[in-house]
C-alpha cells in the first residue's frame, strides 16, 4: 500500500491482517486510497468503479503524491545489487 502511494498511484486496498484496518483507515483519511473490505467482490467493484472514473483517479493520485512518501524501490535494487556483487 505505502509503495503504491509513494509512486503516486491511486489505490484500492483491503486489510489482510489484524493490525491493518487502523493503518488503512489512517491512509484513507490522508487520501490516495479507497479502503474496502477483504472480499473479492468488494475489491473488484471498487477497482472497476475507480477505473471508470478518470477524475477520481487523478484526484487520488494527486493526494497520494502530496503525502511525500519515499519510493524505496531504487534504493532496494541498489542494495540488492551490491549484495550480489559481494558474493
PECOR-V21829 format. One line per field, one symbol per residue. psi: psi as a letter, one per 40 degrees, with the letter a starting at -180 (. if undefined). A space follows every 50 residues. Layout:
psi->???
This chain:
psi->ddddddefhihhiiheideddddddddddeieihhiighddddddddddd degddddddddddddedfihheddddddddddddde.
